[in-house]
């Protein structure tokens, strides 16, 4: 609030003339400061702070004596990165000396284009993506809260039917390609991704493909 303080005066000068009273204005800033703090507190309590955008990776446990055999992988895909190229195979790995029901494993080359890696992941992870569409419709119709949607997506990604991804690289692989692959995996709503060491048989198969 503002108040006017009377500084006195109104007497006569030496010539007998009456002097005008002098008044000073003082503004009380206390209410304005209180209001500023109230607004600051309101916005702090109601604001949503940005969360770091990260993706968790599942690293394998350290093995003292590796067996050399690939672990069993149900509904999984393995990517092999080298230089600026990316190859993949689905299911378990079968070397030439131990072929599977359909023979030894063959690598398939792809790229980071929309019809390449993204399409491969979307087709193989259709179990999660199709159910995600139903959840998104419920959120848009305000039939489901955002927190419930996040929990339902975590449950879907952990289902046995959901796709699992293994990433293996040789010494020539580019860090940029690894990051791009992780981005595509995140877009495809894949919950399990694990960087693991490349097997000697896989490395030989990868080198043979690079020579073609």
C-alpha positions in Angstrom: 0.0 0.0 0.0 1.1 3.6 -0.6 0.9 6.3 2.0 1.6 9.9 1.9 3.8 11.2 4.7 3.4 14.9 5.7 6.8 16.4 6.3 5.4 19.4 8.0 6.0 22.9 6.7 3.4 25.5 6.0 5.3 28.2 8.0 6.4 31.6 6.8 9.7 32.5 5.2 11.7 35.6 5.9 9.6 37.7 3.5 6.4 36.6 5.3 5.2 34.4 2.5 3.6 31.1 3.6 5.5 28.0 2.5 3.6 25.1 0.9 3.6 21.8 2.8 5.9 19.1 1.4 4.6 15.6 1.1 6.6 12.4 0.3 5.1 9.2 -1.1 6.2 5.8 0.3 5.1 2.6 -1.4 4.8 -0.5 0.8 6.2 -3.5 -1.2 5.4 -6.2 1.4 2.0 -7.3 -0.3 3.7 -7.4 -3.7 6.6 -9.6 -2.4 4.1 -11.9 -0.7 2.1 -12.3 -3.9 5.3 -13.1 -5.8 6.3 -15.8 -3.4 2.7 -17.3 -3.6 2.9 -17.4 -7.4 6.3 -18.9 -7.3 5.2 -21.6 -4.9 2.1 -22.4 -7.0 4.1 -22.9 -10.2 6.8 -25.0 -8.5 4.2 -27.3 -7.0 2.1 -27.6 -10.2 4.9 -27.8 -12.8 6.1 -31.1 -14.2 9.9 -31.2 -14.4 11.5 -32.8 -17.4 12.7 -36.3 -16.9 15.9 -37.6 -18.5 15.2 -39.7 -21.6 17.2 -42.9 -21.1 16.7 -46.5 -22.0 17.9 -49.3 -19.8 20.2 -52.0 -21.3 20.5 -55.5 -19.9 24.2 -56.4 -19.7 25.0 -60.1 -19.4 26.7 -61.5 -16.3 30.5 -62.0 -16.5 31.4 -65.6 -17.3 34.9 -66.9 -16.3 34.9 -69.8 -18.8 32.8 -69.1 -21.9 31.4 -72.2 -23.5 31.4 -70.7 -27.0 27.8 -71.7 -27.6 25.1 -69.1 -28.1 22.4 -69.0 -25.4 18.8 -70.1 -26.3 16.7 -67.1 -27.3 13.0 -67.4 -27.6 11.3 -64.9 -29.9 14.5 -62.9 -30.3 16.6 -61.2 -33.0 20.4 -60.7 -33.0 22.0 -57.8 -34.8 25.6 -57.9 -35.9 27.3 -54.5 -36.5 30.4 -53.9 -38.5 31.7 -50.7 -40.1 28.6 -49.0 -41.6 26.7 -52.2 -42.2 24.1 -54.1 -40.1 23.2 -57.8 -40.3 20.7 -59.8 -38.3 19.3 -63.3 -37.8 16.3 -64.5 -35.8 16.1 -67.3 -33.2 19.1 -69.3 -32.1 22.5 -69.3 -33.8 23.5 -72.5 -35.6 27.1 -72.8 -36.9 28.1 -74.7 -39.9 29.4 -77.7 -37.9 26.2 -77.8 -35.8 23.3 -76.9 -38.2 19.8 -76.6 -36.9 16.5 -77.9 -38.3 16.8 -75.5 -41.3 20.5 -75.7 -41.6 23.2 -73.3 -40.4 22.4 -69.7 -39.6 22.4 -67.2 -42.5 22.9 -63.4 -42.0 20.4 -61.0 -43.6 21.7 -57.5 -44.4 19.4 -54.5 -43.7 19.8 -50.7 -43.4 18.5 -47.9 -41.1 15.8 -46.7 -43.6 12.1 -46.9 -42.9 11.7 -50.0 -45.0 14.8 -51.6 -43.4 15.5 -52.0 -39.8 12.4 -50.2 -38.6 10.1 -52.5 -40.6 11.9 -55.6 -39.4 11.5 -54.6 -35.8 7.8 -53.6 -36.3 6.9 -56.9 -38.0 8.6 -59.0 -35.3 7.3 -57.0 -32.4 3.7 -56.8 -33.7 2.4 -58.4 -30.5 3.3 -55.3 -28.5 2.6 -52.7 -31.2 -0.9 -53.9 -31.9 -1.9 -53.9 -28.3 -0.3 -50.5 -27.8 -2.8 -49.0 -30.3 -5.7 -50.1 -28.1 -4.1 -48.6 -25.1 -3.4 -45.3 -26.9 -7.1 -45.1 -27.9 -8.1 -45.5 -24.2 -5.8 -42.7 -23.2 -7.1 -40.4 -25.9 -10.7 -41.2 -24.8 -9.7 -40.4 -21.2 -10.5 -44.0 -20.2 -7.0 -44.6 -18.9 -4.5 -42.4 -17.1 -1.0 -41.9 -18.4 0.5 -43.6 -15.4 -1.7 -46.7 -16.0 -0.7 -46.7 -19.7 3.0 -46.7 -18.8 2.5 -49.6 -16.4 0.5 -51.6 -19.0 3.3 -51.0 -21.6 5.9 -52.3 -19.2 3.9 -55.4 -18.7 3.5 -55.9 -22.4 7.2 -55.5 -23.1 8.0 -58.2 -20.5 5.7 -60.8 -22.0 7.2 -63.9 -23.5 5.6 -63.0 -26.8 7.4 -59.7 -27.0 10.5 -59.4 -29.1 14.0 -59.5 -27.5 17.0 -57.9 -29.0 20.7 -58.9 -28.8 23.3 -56.5 -30.2 26.8 -57.7 -31.1 29.6 -55.7 -32.7 33.1 -56.4 -34.1 36.1 -54.0 -33.7 35.1 -52.1 -36.8 31.6 -51.2 -35.7 30.7 -47.5 -35.6 29.3 -46.0 -32.4 26.8 -44.0 -34.4 25.3 -47.2 -35.8 25.0 -48.6 -32.3 23.1 -45.5 -31.2 20.9 -45.5 -34.2 20.0 -49.1 -33.6 19.1 -48.3 -30.0 16.8 -45.5 -31.2 15.0 -47.8 -33.6 14.6 -50.4 -30.9 13.0 -47.7 -28.6 10.7 -46.7 -31.4 9.6 -50.3 -31.9 8.6 -50.5 -28.2 11.0 -53.3 -27.4 11.6 -53.7 -23.7 14.6 -56.2 -23.6 17.8 -55.3 -25.4 21.2 -56.6 -24.4 24.7 -55.8 -25.8 26.6 -59.1 -25.7 30.0 -60.3 -27.0 30.1 -61.7 -30.5 30.9 -65.4 -30.8 33.8 -66.7 -32.8 31.5 -68.5 -35.2 29.4 -65.4 -35.6 32.5 -63.3 -36.3 33.6 -65.7 -39.0 30.1 -65.6 -40.6 30.1 -61.8 -40.4 33.5 -61.5 -42.1 32.4 -63.8 -44.9 29.4 -61.6 -45.5 31.6 -58.5 -45.6 33.8 -60.0 -48.3 30.9 -60.5 -50.7 
